Amino acid sequence: MAAKIRLLFVGREGDDEFASAVERYVARTRRFVPTEVVFVREEKPGEKPDAARVLAAEARRIKGALRDRDFLVLCDDGGKERSSGEFAKELKKWVDGTSGSVVIAVGGAFGLDADLKREARAILPLSRMTLPHQLARVVLAEQVYRAIASLSGVAYSK
């Protein structure tokens, strides 16, 4: 695996407990493939929340964090569900198929912009249930580690 993996999160680092769990899985993943966490600022909803405005502003920030040749994957419940094993196989294809980074993004409080979803190379649902954003980050980091460890031949608890 030559490409890098970037986990892109809308919002601040957040709660120490969740941030610590994300960093623990990212550190484990780094043993096999360069991996980093990137944060983009969330848009403040204002007094009269306008979801479309918030989503568009956050989409611009996500796009601004991308580099040429990056492979964008968005975490959204609208995508095809995958088992952990299926995700590992797909992640390998994504990593092997790009000369940039595989960027997997978790949106903010309002989710992700529809135009951004259409531009993404893949949509990755983490669960059919709604997850708090901090927990979604941990689930994503753990599943990326599980996939990379599996692909690298490391035994990991089922």
DSSP file (Angstrom, degrees, kcal/mol; ACC not computed):
  #  RESIDUE AA STRUCTURE BP1 BP2  ACC     N-H-->O    O-->H-N    N-H-->O    O-->H-N    TCO  KAPPA ALPHA  PHI   PSI    X-CA   Y-CA   Z-CA
    1    1 A M              0   0    0      0, 0.0    95,-0.1     0, 0.0    91,-0.0   0.000 360.0 360.0 360.0 118.8    0.0    0.0    0.0
    2    2 A A        +     0   0    0     93,-0.2    94,-0.1    96,-0.1    97,-0.0   0.765 360.0  86.4-100.0 -30.8    1.6    3.2   -1.2
    3    3 A A  S    S-     0   0    0     92,-0.3     2,-0.3    95,-0.1    98,-0.2  -0.176  72.4-120.8 -74.0 166.4   -1.1    5.8   -0.6
    4    4 A K  E     -a  101   0A   0     96,-0.7    98,-2.9    29,-0.1     2,-0.5  -0.690  16.0-136.0-100.8 155.6   -1.8    7.7    2.6
    5    5 A I  E     -ab 102  35A   0     29,-2.7    31,-2.0    -2,-0.3     2,-0.5  -0.966  18.2-172.5-115.2 130.4   -5.1    7.7    4.5
    6    6 A R  E     -ab 103  36A   0     96,-2.9    98,-2.6    -2,-0.5     2,-0.7  -0.986  12.7-154.1-123.0 125.7   -6.5   10.9    5.9
    7    7 A L  E     -ab 104  37A   0     29,-2.9    31,-3.0    -2,-0.5     2,-0.5  -0.885  17.1-161.5 -95.3 119.2   -9.5   10.9    8.2
    8    8 A L  E     -ab 105  38A   0     96,-2.5    98,-2.5    -2,-0.7     2,-0.4  -0.903   7.7-172.5-110.5 122.1  -11.2   14.3    7.7
    9    9 A F  E     -ab 106  39A   0     29,-3.0    31,-2.3    -2,-0.5     2,-0.5  -0.944  20.7-137.0-119.3 132.4  -13.6   15.5   10.4
   10   10 A V  E    S+ b   0  40A   0     96,-2.1    31,-0.2    -2,-0.4     2,-0.2  -0.755  75.3  23.3 -82.5 126.0  -15.9   18.6   10.3
   11   11 A G  S    S-     0   0    0     29,-3.3    29,-0.2    -2,-0.5    -2,-0.1  -0.572 100.3 -41.0 113.6-178.0  -15.7   20.3   13.7
   12   12 A R        -     0   0    0     -2,-0.2    28,-0.1    27,-0.1    -2,-0.0  -0.255  60.6 -96.9 -80.6 170.5  -13.2   20.4   16.6
   13   13 A E        -     0   0    0      1,-0.2     2,-0.1    26,-0.1    -1,-0.1   0.891  67.0-172.6 -55.7 -41.6  -11.2   17.6   18.0
   14   14 A G        +     0   0    0      4,-0.1    -1,-0.2     5,-0.1    -3,-0.0  -0.404  35.5  19.2  90.0-159.7  -13.9   17.3   20.7
   15   15 A D     >  -     0   0    0      1,-0.1     4,-2.9    -2,-0.1     5,-0.3  -0.171  65.5-131.3 -55.6 133.8  -14.2   15.2   23.9
   16   16 A D  H  > S+     0   0    0      1,-0.2     4,-2.5     2,-0.2     5,-0.2   0.869 104.6  54.4 -56.8 -39.9  -10.9   14.0   25.2
   17   17 A E  H  > S+     0   0    0      2,-0.2     4,-1.6     1,-0.2    -1,-0.2   0.935 114.4  38.9 -63.1 -47.3  -12.2   10.4   25.6
   18   18 A F  H  > S+     0   0    0      2,-0.2     4,-2.5     1,-0.2    -2,-0.2   0.914 115.9  51.9 -69.3 -42.8  -13.3   10.1   22.0
   19   19 A A  H  X S+     0   0    0     -4,-2.9     4,-2.5     1,-0.2    -2,-0.2   0.885 108.6  52.3 -61.0 -38.6  -10.3   12.0   20.6
   20   20 A S  H  X S+     0   0    0     -4,-2.5     4,-2.1    -5,-0.3    -1,-0.2   0.896 109.0  49.3 -64.5 -41.0   -8.0    9.6   22.6
   21   21 A A  H  X S+     0   0    0     -4,-1.6     4,-2.0     2,-0.2    -2,-0.2   0.921 111.2  49.4 -65.8 -43.1   -9.7    6.6   21.1
   22   22 A V  H  X S+     0   0    0     -4,-2.5     4,-2.6     1,-0.2    -2,-0.2   0.949 112.1  48.1 -59.2 -48.7   -9.4    8.0   17.6
   23   23 A E  H  X S+     0   0    0     -4,-2.5     4,-2.7     1,-0.2    -1,-0.2   0.862 107.4  56.3 -63.2 -35.8   -5.7    8.7   18.1
   24   24 A R  H  X S+     0   0    0     -4,-2.1     4,-1.8     2,-0.2    -1,-0.2   0.939 112.0  41.7 -61.3 -46.6   -5.1    5.2   19.5
   25   25 A Y  H  X S+     0   0    0     -4,-2.0     4,-2.4     2,-0.2    -2,-0.2   0.884 114.1  51.9 -69.7 -37.1   -6.5    3.6   16.4
   26   26 A V  H  X S+     0   0    0     -4,-2.6     4,-2.4     2,-0.2    -2,-0.2   0.912 108.3  51.8 -64.1 -41.7   -4.8    6.0   14.0
   27   27 A A  H  X S+     0   0    0     -4,-2.7     4,-0.5     1,-0.2    -1,-0.2   0.899 110.8  48.0 -61.8 -40.0   -1.5    5.3   15.8
   28   28 A R  H >< S+     0   0    0     -4,-1.8     3,-1.0     1,-0.2     4,-0.3   0.910 111.2  50.4 -65.6 -41.6   -2.0    1.6   15.3
   29   29 A T  H >X S+     0   0    0     -4,-2.4     3,-2.3     1,-0.2     4,-2.0   0.872  99.1  66.4 -64.2 -37.0   -2.9    2.1   11.6
   30   30 A R  H 3< S+     0   0    0     -4,-2.4    -1,-0.2     1,-0.3    -2,-0.2   0.718  85.2  72.0 -59.4 -21.1    0.2    4.3   11.0
   31   31 A R  T << S+     0   0    0     -3,-1.0    -1,-0.3    -4,-0.5    -2,-0.2   0.763 113.9  25.3 -64.0 -22.0    2.4    1.2   11.7
   32   32 A F  T <4 S+     0   0    0     -3,-2.3    -2,-0.2     1,-0.4    -1,-0.2   0.734 134.0  10.8-112.4 -33.6    1.2   -0.1    8.2
   33   33 A V  S  < S-     0   0    0     -4,-2.0    -1,-0.4   -28,-0.0   -29,-0.1  -0.994  85.3 -94.2-150.1 139.3    0.2    3.0    6.2
   34   34 A P        +     0   0    0      0, 0.0   -29,-2.7     0, 0.0     2,-0.4  -0.358  54.2 176.1 -56.3 127.5    0.8    6.7    6.7
   35   35 A T  E     +b    5   0A   0    -31,-0.2     2,-0.3    -9,-0.1   -29,-0.2  -0.997   9.5 172.4-140.2 138.6   -2.4    8.0    8.4
   36   36 A E  E     -b    6   0A   0    -31,-2.0   -29,-2.9    -2,-0.4     2,-0.4  -0.965  26.8-128.2-143.6 162.2   -3.4   11.4    9.7
   37   37 A V  E     -b    7   0A   0     -2,-0.3     2,-0.4   -31,-0.2   -29,-0.2  -0.936  23.7-170.7-110.7 133.7   -6.5   13.2   11.1
   38   38 A V  E     -b    8   0A   0    -31,-3.0   -29,-3.0    -2,-0.4     2,-0.4  -0.978   5.4-157.2-125.1 136.2   -7.5   16.5    9.6
   39   39 A F  E     -b    9   0A   0     -2,-0.4     2,-0.4   -31,-0.2   -29,-0.2  -0.926   3.6-166.3-113.3 138.8  -10.1   18.9   11.0
   40   40 A V  E     -b   10   0A   0    -31,-2.3   -29,-3.3    -2,-0.4    22,-0.1  -0.949  35.7 -98.1-118.4 147.2  -12.1   21.5    9.1
   41   41 A R        -     0   0    0     -2,-0.4     2,-0.2   -31,-0.2    20,-0.1  -0.330  34.1-128.9 -65.7 136.5  -14.0   24.2   10.9
   42   42 A E        -     0   0    0    -32,-0.1     2,-0.4     1,-0.1    -1,-0.1  -0.559  24.4-113.4 -80.6 152.1  -17.8   23.6   11.2
   43   43 A E        -     0   0    0     -2,-0.2    11,-0.1    11,-0.2    -1,-0.1  -0.712  27.6-120.5 -85.9 134.1  -20.1   26.4   10.1
   44   44 A K        -     0   0    0     -2,-0.4    -1,-0.0     1,-0.1     0, 0.0  -0.583  14.9-142.2 -73.4 133.0  -22.1   28.0   12.9
   45   45 A P      > -     0   0    0      0, 0.0     5,-0.6     0, 0.0     3,-0.2   0.769  32.9-150.5 -70.9 -24.4  -25.8   27.6   12.3
   46   46 A G  T   5 -     0   0    0      1,-0.2    -3,-0.0     3,-0.1     0, 0.0  -0.215  41.0 -52.0  81.5-177.3  -26.7   31.1   13.6
   47   47 A E  T   5S+     0   0    0      1,-0.3    -1,-0.2     2,-0.0     0, 0.0   0.896 138.1  36.2 -65.3 -41.8  -30.0   32.2   15.2
   48   48 A K  T   5S-     0   0    0     -3,-0.2    -1,-0.3     2,-0.0     0, 0.0  -0.844  96.7-135.0-112.7  92.6  -32.1   30.7   12.4
   49   49 A P  T   5 -     0   0    0      0, 0.0     2,-0.6     0, 0.0    -3,-0.1  -0.200  19.0-168.5 -55.0 128.1  -30.4   27.6   11.4
   50   50 A D     >< -     0   0    0     -5,-0.6     4,-2.4     1,-0.2     3,-0.3  -0.898   2.5-168.6-118.6  96.9  -30.2   27.3    7.6
   51   51 A A  H  > S+     0   0    0     -2,-0.6     4,-3.0     1,-0.2     5,-0.2   0.871  84.8  54.6 -57.1 -41.2  -29.0   23.7    6.9
   52   52 A A  H  > S+     0   0    0      1,-0.2     4,-2.3     2,-0.2    -1,-0.2   0.907 110.2  46.4 -62.0 -41.7  -28.3   24.4    3.2
   53   53 A R  H  > S+     0   0    0     -3,-0.3     4,-2.3     2,-0.2    -1,-0.2   0.927 114.4  47.8 -65.3 -45.0  -26.0   27.3    4.0
   54   54 A V  H  X S+     0   0    0     -4,-2.4     4,-2.4     1,-0.2     5,-0.2   0.938 113.4  47.2 -61.5 -48.1  -24.2   25.3    6.7
   55   55 A L  H  X S+     0   0    0     -4,-3.0     4,-2.4     1,-0.2    58,-0.4   0.896 111.9  50.1 -62.7 -41.6  -23.7   22.3    4.4
   56   56 A A  H  X S+     0   0    0     -4,-2.3     4,-2.0    -5,-0.2    -1,-0.2   0.913 111.7  48.0 -64.4 -42.6  -22.5   24.4    1.5
   57   57 A A  H  X S+     0   0    0     -4,-2.3     4,-1.7     1,-0.2    -2,-0.2   0.913 113.8  46.5 -64.8 -42.7  -19.9   26.2    3.7
   58   58 A E  H  X S+     0   0    0     -4,-2.4     4,-2.5     1,-0.2    -1,-0.2   0.868 109.2  55.1 -69.0 -35.1  -18.7   22.9    5.2
   59   59 A A  H  X S+     0   0    0     -4,-2.4     4,-2.8    -5,-0.2     5,-0.2   0.909 106.1  52.0 -62.4 -41.4  -18.5   21.3    1.7
   60   60 A R  H  X S+     0   0    0     -4,-2.0     4,-2.2     1,-0.2    -1,-0.2   0.900 110.6  48.4 -61.0 -39.8  -16.3   24.2    0.5
   61   61 A R  H  X S+     0   0    0     -4,-1.7     4,-1.1     2,-0.2    -2,-0.2   0.897 110.9  49.8 -68.5 -39.6  -14.0   23.6    3.5
   62   62 A I  H >X S+     0   0    0     -4,-2.5     3,-0.8     2,-0.2     4,-0.5   0.951 112.6  47.0 -62.3 -48.2  -13.8   19.9    2.8
   63   63 A K  H >< S+     0   0    0     -4,-2.8     3,-1.1     1,-0.3    -2,-0.2   0.876 108.4  56.7 -60.2 -37.3  -13.0   20.5   -0.8
   64   64 A G  H 3< S+     0   0    0     -4,-2.2    -1,-0.3     1,-0.3    -2,-0.2   0.748 103.8  53.7 -66.5 -23.2  -10.4   23.1    0.3
   65   65 A A  H << S+     0   0    0     -4,-1.1    -1,-0.3    -3,-0.8    -2,-0.2   0.564  93.4  93.9 -86.6  -9.0   -8.7   20.4    2.4
   66   66 A L    <<  -     0   0    0     -3,-1.1     2,-0.3    -4,-0.5     3,-0.0  -0.513  61.5-151.2 -85.2 153.0   -8.4   18.0   -0.6
   67   67 A R    >   -     0   0    0     -2,-0.2     3,-2.0     1,-0.1    34,-0.1  -0.787  37.5 -77.6-114.0 161.6   -5.4   17.8   -2.9
   68   68 A D  T 3  S+     0   0    0     -2,-0.3    -1,-0.1     1,-0.3     3,-0.1  -0.293 118.9  21.1 -54.2 143.0   -5.2   16.8   -6.5
   69   69 A R  T 3  S+     0   0    0      1,-0.3    31,-0.9    31,-0.1    -1,-0.3   0.432  87.8 143.8  75.3   1.5   -5.5   13.0   -6.9
   70   70 A D    <   -     0   0    0     -3,-2.0     2,-0.7    30,-0.2    -1,-0.3  -0.442  48.1-135.9 -69.5 148.3   -7.2   12.5   -3.5
   71   71 A F  E     -c  102   0A   0     30,-3.1    32,-2.5    -3,-0.1     2,-0.5  -0.922  22.0-149.7-106.7 107.4   -9.9    9.8   -3.4
   72   72 A L  E     +c  103   0A   0     -2,-0.7    49,-2.5    47,-0.2    50,-1.2  -0.688  18.4 178.4 -91.0 126.0  -12.8   11.2   -1.5
   73   73 A V  E     -cd 104 122A   0     30,-3.2    32,-2.9    -2,-0.5     2,-0.4  -0.987  13.2-154.8-120.9 131.3  -15.0    8.8    0.5
   74   74 A L  E     -cd 105 123A   0     48,-2.3    50,-3.3    -2,-0.4     2,-0.8  -0.905  14.4-132.2-111.1 135.2  -17.9   10.3    2.6
   75   75 A C  E     +cd 106 124A   0     30,-3.0    32,-0.5    -2,-0.4     2,-0.3  -0.756  51.2 138.9 -83.6 113.8  -19.4    8.7    5.6
   76   76 A D    >   -     0   0    0     -2,-0.8     3,-1.3    48,-0.7    -2,-0.1  -0.985  61.2-123.4-157.1 144.4  -23.2    8.8    5.0
   77   77 A D  T 3  S+     0   0    0     -2,-0.3     4,-0.1     1,-0.3    -2,-0.0   0.555 100.3  77.8 -71.3  -4.5  -26.0    6.4    5.6
   78   78 A G  T 3  S+     0   0    0     46,-0.1    -1,-0.3     2,-0.1     3,-0.1   0.505  79.2  88.6 -82.1  -3.4  -27.0    6.6    1.9
   79   79 A G  S <  S-     0   0    0     -3,-1.3     2,-0.4     1,-0.1    45,-0.1  -0.257  91.3 -76.5 -90.7 178.3  -24.2    4.3    0.7
   80   80 A K        -     0   0    0     43,-0.5    -1,-0.1     1,-0.1     2,-0.1  -0.582  50.4-120.4 -74.5 127.6  -24.0    0.6    0.3
   81   81 A E        -     0   0    0     -2,-0.4     2,-0.3    43,-0.1    45,-0.1  -0.402  33.0-169.3 -68.8 146.8  -23.5   -1.3    3.5
   82   82 A R        -     0   0    0     43,-0.3     2,-0.1    -2,-0.1    -1,-0.0  -0.978  20.9-125.3-135.9 147.5  -20.4   -3.4    3.9
   83   83 A S     >  -     0   0    0     -2,-0.3     4,-2.6     1,-0.1     5,-0.2  -0.389  41.8-101.3 -75.9 169.4  -19.1   -5.9    6.3
   84   84 A S  H  > S+     0   0    0      1,-0.2     4,-2.2     2,-0.2     5,-0.1   0.895 125.7  50.6 -60.4 -38.8  -15.7   -5.3    7.8
   85   85 A G  H  > S+     0   0    0      2,-0.2     4,-1.9     1,-0.2    -1,-0.2   0.901 110.5  48.0 -65.7 -41.4  -14.2   -7.8    5.4
   86   86 A E  H  > S+     0   0    0      1,-0.2     4,-2.3     2,-0.2    -2,-0.2   0.895 110.6  52.1 -65.5 -39.5  -15.9   -6.1    2.4
   87   87 A F  H  X S+     0   0    0     -4,-2.6     4,-3.2     1,-0.2     5,-0.2   0.916 106.8  53.6 -62.3 -42.0  -14.7   -2.7    3.6
   88   88 A A  H  X S+     0   0    0     -4,-2.2     4,-2.1     1,-0.2    -2,-0.2   0.924 110.2  46.9 -58.8 -45.1  -11.1   -4.0    3.9
   89   89 A K  H  X S+     0   0    0     -4,-1.9     4,-1.8     1,-0.2    -1,-0.2   0.906 114.8  46.4 -63.9 -41.1  -11.2   -5.2    0.3
   90   90 A E  H  X S+     0   0    0     -4,-2.3     4,-2.5     2,-0.2    -2,-0.2   0.906 109.7  53.2 -69.7 -40.3  -12.7   -2.0   -0.9
   91   91 A L  H  X S+     0   0    0     -4,-3.2     4,-2.9     1,-0.2     5,-0.2   0.898 106.9  53.5 -60.4 -40.1  -10.2    0.1    1.1
   92   92 A K  H  X S+     0   0    0     -4,-2.1     4,-3.0    -5,-0.2     5,-0.2   0.923 109.0  48.7 -60.2 -43.6   -7.4   -1.8   -0.5
   93   93 A K  H  X S+     0   0    0     -4,-1.8     4,-1.8     2,-0.2    -2,-0.2   0.918 112.8  48.3 -61.5 -42.9   -8.8   -1.0   -4.0
   94   94 A W  H  < S+     0   0    0     -4,-2.5     4,-0.3     2,-0.2    -2,-0.2   0.936 115.0  44.0 -63.1 -46.5   -9.1    2.7   -3.1
   95   95 A V  H >< S+     0   0    0     -4,-2.9     3,-1.0     1,-0.2   -92,-0.3   0.926 117.7  44.4 -65.3 -45.5   -5.5    2.8   -1.7
   96   96 A D  H 3< S+     0   0    0     -4,-3.0    -1,-0.2    -5,-0.2    -2,-0.2   0.764 111.4  56.3 -69.7 -24.3   -4.0    0.9   -4.6
   97   97 A G  T 3< S+     0   0    0     -4,-1.8     2,-0.4    -5,-0.2    -1,-0.2   0.385  99.7  63.9 -93.6   4.4   -6.0    2.9   -7.1
   98   98 A T    <   -     0   0    0     -3,-1.0   -96,-0.1    -4,-0.3   -95,-0.1  -0.968  53.9-159.8-130.1 145.5   -4.9    6.4   -6.2
   99   99 A S  S    S+     0   0    0     -2,-0.4   -29,-0.1   -30,-0.2    -1,-0.1   0.463  88.4  55.1 -93.9  -3.6   -1.6    8.2   -6.3
  100  100 A G  S    S-     0   0    0    -31,-0.9   -96,-0.7     1,-0.2     2,-0.3   0.080 105.0 -65.4 -98.8-144.9   -3.0   10.7   -3.8
  101  101 A S  E     -a    4   0A   0    -98,-0.2   -30,-3.1   -34,-0.1     2,-0.8  -0.789  34.8-121.7-106.7 152.1   -4.6   10.0   -0.4
  102  102 A V  E     -ac   5  71A   0    -98,-2.9   -96,-2.9    -2,-0.3     2,-0.6  -0.874  34.3-164.0 -88.0 114.5   -7.7    8.2    0.5
  103  103 A V  E     -ac   6  72A   0    -32,-2.5   -30,-3.2    -2,-0.8     2,-0.6  -0.907   7.7-169.7-106.8 118.4   -9.7   10.8    2.4
  104  104 A I  E     -ac   7  73A   0    -98,-2.6   -96,-2.5    -2,-0.6     2,-0.4  -0.941  13.5-160.5-111.4 118.5  -12.6    9.6    4.4
  105  105 A A  E     -ac   8  74A   0    -32,-2.9   -30,-3.0    -2,-0.6     2,-0.5  -0.802  17.0-162.7-110.4 139.4  -14.8   12.4    5.7
  106  106 A V  E     -ac   9  75A   0    -98,-2.5   -96,-2.1    -2,-0.4   -30,-0.1  -0.981  26.8-137.9-112.7 125.4  -17.3   12.6    8.5
  107  107 A G        -     0   0    0    -32,-0.5     5,-0.2    -2,-0.5   -97,-0.2   0.053  16.7 -99.9 -75.3-174.8  -19.6   15.6    8.3
  108  108 A G  B >   -E  111   0B   0      3,-1.2     3,-1.6   -99,-0.1    -1,-0.1   0.043  59.0 -59.5 -91.7-159.1  -20.9   18.0   10.8
  109  109 A A  T 3  S+     0   0    0      1,-0.3     3,-0.1    23,-0.0    -2,-0.0   0.772 135.7  44.2 -60.3 -30.4  -24.2   18.3   12.7
  110  110 A F  T 3  S-     0   0    0      1,-0.3     2,-0.4   -59,-0.1    -1,-0.3   0.432 109.5-126.9 -95.6   0.0  -26.3   18.7    9.5
  111  111 A G  B <   -E  108   0B   0     -3,-1.6    -3,-1.2     2,-0.0     2,-0.4  -0.757  48.5 -32.4  95.6-138.0  -24.5   15.9    7.7
  112  112 A L        -     0   0    0     -2,-0.4   -57,-0.1    -5,-0.2   -56,-0.1  -0.955  61.1-100.1-131.0 145.2  -22.9   16.4    4.2
  113  113 A D     >  -     0   0    0    -58,-0.4     4,-2.1    -2,-0.4     5,-0.1  -0.325  25.8-131.4 -63.2 137.7  -23.9   18.5    1.2
  114  114 A A  H  > S+     0   0    0      1,-0.2     4,-1.8     2,-0.2     5,-0.1   0.875 107.8  52.4 -60.5 -39.8  -25.7   16.7   -1.6
  115  115 A D  H  > S+     0   0    0      1,-0.2     4,-1.3     2,-0.2    -1,-0.2   0.898 108.8  50.7 -64.0 -39.2  -23.4   18.2   -4.3
  116  116 A L  H  > S+     0   0    0      1,-0.2     4,-1.4     2,-0.2    -2,-0.2   0.891 106.7  54.9 -64.8 -39.3  -20.4   16.9   -2.3
  117  117 A K  H  < S+     0   0    0     -4,-2.1     3,-0.2     1,-0.2    -1,-0.2   0.891 106.5  51.2 -60.6 -39.5  -21.9   13.4   -2.1
  118  118 A R  H  < S+     0   0    0     -4,-1.8    -1,-0.2     1,-0.2    -2,-0.2   0.813 111.0  48.8 -68.2 -28.8  -22.3   13.4   -5.9
  119  119 A E  H  < S+     0   0    0     -4,-1.3    -1,-0.2    -3,-0.2    -2,-0.2   0.699  90.1 102.4 -82.6 -20.3  -18.6   14.3   -6.3
  120  120 A A  S  < S-     0   0    0     -4,-1.4   -47,-0.2    -3,-0.2     3,-0.1  -0.269  70.3-138.8 -65.4 150.6  -17.4   11.7   -3.8
  121  121 A R  S    S+     0   0    0    -49,-2.5     2,-0.3     1,-0.2   -48,-0.2   0.734  84.9   5.7 -79.9 -24.0  -15.8    8.5   -5.2
  122  122 A A  E     -d   73   0A   0    -50,-1.2   -48,-2.3     2,-0.0     2,-0.5  -0.990  61.6-139.4-157.0 153.7  -17.6    6.4   -2.6
  123  123 A I  E     -d   74   0A   0     -2,-0.3   -43,-0.5   -50,-0.2   -48,-0.2  -0.977  19.3-165.4-116.7 130.7  -20.2    6.6    0.1
  124  124 A L  E     -d   75   0A   0    -50,-3.3   -48,-0.7    -2,-0.5     2,-0.4  -0.920   5.3-157.5-122.5 105.1  -19.5    4.7    3.3
  125  125 A P        -     0   0    0      0, 0.0   -43,-0.3     0, 0.0   -48,-0.1  -0.661   2.9-166.5 -78.8 136.5  -22.3    4.1    5.8
  126  126 A L  S    S-     0   0    0      1,-0.4     2,-0.3    -2,-0.4   -49,-0.1   0.742  71.0 -14.4 -90.5 -26.4  -20.9    3.3    9.3
  127  127 A S        -     0   0    0      2,-0.1    -1,-0.4     1,-0.1     4,-0.1  -0.962  53.4-123.6-166.8 154.6  -24.3    2.2   10.7
  128  128 A R  S    S+     0   0    0     -2,-0.3     2,-0.2    -3,-0.1    -1,-0.1   0.672  97.0  79.4 -77.0 -16.8  -27.9    2.2    9.8
  129  129 A M  S    S-     0   0    0      1,-0.1     2,-0.4    -3,-0.0    -2,-0.1  -0.559  96.7-103.7 -85.7 155.1  -28.4    3.9   13.2
  130  130 A T        -     0   0    0     -2,-0.2    -2,-0.1   -53,-0.0    -1,-0.1  -0.677  40.6-162.0 -78.2 128.2  -27.7    7.5   13.8
  131  131 A L        -     0   0    0     -2,-0.4     2,-0.1    -4,-0.1    -4,-0.0  -0.885  23.9-109.9-111.1 142.0  -24.3    8.0   15.6
  132  132 A P     >  -     0   0    0      0, 0.0     4,-2.7     0, 0.0     3,-0.3  -0.420  37.2-114.4 -60.8 147.6  -23.1   11.0   17.4
  133  133 A H  H  > S+     0   0    0      1,-0.2     4,-2.0     2,-0.2     5,-0.1   0.865 115.1  53.0 -57.6 -40.0  -20.3   12.6   15.4
  134  134 A Q  H  > S+     0   0    0      1,-0.2     4,-1.4     2,-0.2    -1,-0.2   0.910 112.5  44.7 -62.5 -41.3  -17.7   11.9   18.1
  135  135 A L  H  > S+     0   0    0     -3,-0.3     4,-2.8     1,-0.2    -2,-0.2   0.883 108.4  57.1 -70.5 -38.2  -18.7    8.2   18.2
  136  136 A A  H  X S+     0   0    0     -4,-2.7     4,-2.7     1,-0.2    -1,-0.2   0.888 104.5  54.0 -58.5 -38.7  -18.8    8.0   14.3
  137  137 A R  H  X S+     0   0    0     -4,-2.0     4,-2.6    -5,-0.2    -1,-0.2   0.914 109.9  46.2 -61.5 -43.1  -15.1    9.2   14.3
  138  138 A V  H  X S+     0   0    0     -4,-1.4     4,-2.6     2,-0.2     5,-0.2   0.931 112.2  50.3 -65.9 -45.2  -14.1    6.4   16.7
  139  139 A V  H  X S+     0   0    0     -4,-2.8     4,-2.5     1,-0.2     5,-0.2   0.928 112.9  47.0 -59.2 -45.5  -16.1    3.8   14.7
  140  140 A L  H  X S+     0   0    0     -4,-2.7     4,-2.5     2,-0.2     5,-0.2   0.948 112.4  48.6 -61.6 -49.0  -14.4    4.9   11.5
  141  141 A A  H  X S+     0   0    0     -4,-2.6     4,-2.2     1,-0.2    -1,-0.2   0.895 113.5  48.0 -59.6 -40.6  -10.9    5.0   13.0
  142  142 A E  H  X S+     0   0    0     -4,-2.6     4,-2.9     2,-0.2    -1,-0.2   0.918 111.9  48.5 -67.4 -42.9  -11.4    1.5   14.4
  143  143 A Q  H  X S+     0   0    0     -4,-2.5     4,-2.4     2,-0.2    -2,-0.2   0.862 110.6  51.1 -68.0 -35.0  -12.8    0.1   11.1
  144  144 A V  H  X S+     0   0    0     -4,-2.5     4,-2.7    -5,-0.2     5,-0.2   0.937 112.8  46.2 -64.9 -45.4   -9.9    1.6    9.1
  145  145 A Y  H  X S+     0   0    0     -4,-2.2     4,-3.1    -5,-0.2     5,-0.3   0.941 112.1  51.1 -61.1 -45.9   -7.4    0.0   11.6
  146  146 A R  H  X S+     0   0    0     -4,-2.9     4,-2.3     1,-0.2    -2,-0.2   0.917 112.8  46.4 -57.5 -44.5   -9.3   -3.3   11.4
  147  147 A A  H  X S+     0   0    0     -4,-2.4     4,-2.6     2,-0.2    -1,-0.2   0.941 115.0  44.8 -63.8 -48.9   -9.1   -3.3    7.6
  148  148 A I  H  X S+     0   0    0     -4,-2.7     4,-1.5     2,-0.2    -2,-0.2   0.901 113.4  50.3 -65.5 -41.4   -5.5   -2.3    7.4
  149  149 A A  H  <>S+     0   0    0     -4,-3.1     5,-2.9    -5,-0.2     4,-0.2   0.931 112.2  48.0 -62.3 -44.3   -4.4   -4.9   10.1
  150  150 A S  H ><5S+     0   0    0     -4,-2.3     3,-1.5    -5,-0.3    -2,-0.2   0.925 111.6  49.2 -60.8 -46.0   -6.4   -7.6    8.2
  151  151 A L  H 3<5S+     0   0    0     -4,-2.6    -1,-0.2     1,-0.3    -2,-0.2   0.764 110.1  52.9 -65.2 -24.8   -4.8   -6.7    4.9
  152  152 A S  T 3<5S-     0   0    0     -4,-1.5    -1,-0.3    -5,-0.2    -2,-0.2   0.379 119.4-109.4 -92.9   3.4   -1.4   -6.7    6.6
  153  153 A G  T < 5 +     0   0    0     -3,-1.5     2,-0.5     1,-0.3    -3,-0.2   0.655  69.3 144.3  81.2  15.4   -1.9  -10.2    7.9
  154  154 A V      < -     0   0    0     -5,-2.9    -1,-0.3    -6,-0.2     2,-0.2  -0.759  52.7-121.4 -90.9 130.3   -2.2   -9.1   11.6
  155  155 A A        +     0   0    0     -2,-0.5     2,-0.4    -3,-0.1    -5,-0.0  -0.515  36.6 178.4 -68.9 132.3   -4.6  -11.1   13.7
  156  156 A Y        -     0   0    0     -2,-0.2   -10,-0.0   -10,-0.0    -2,-0.0  -0.998  37.3 -89.9-138.8 139.3   -7.3   -8.8   15.1
  157  157 A S              0   0    0     -2,-0.4   -11,-0.0     1,-0.2     0, 0.0  -0.094 360.0 360.0 -51.3 137.2  -10.3   -9.9   17.3
  158  158 A K              0   0    0     -3,-0.0    -1,-0.2     0, 0.0    -3,-0.0   0.415 360.0 360.0 -92.4 360.0  -13.5  -10.8   15.4
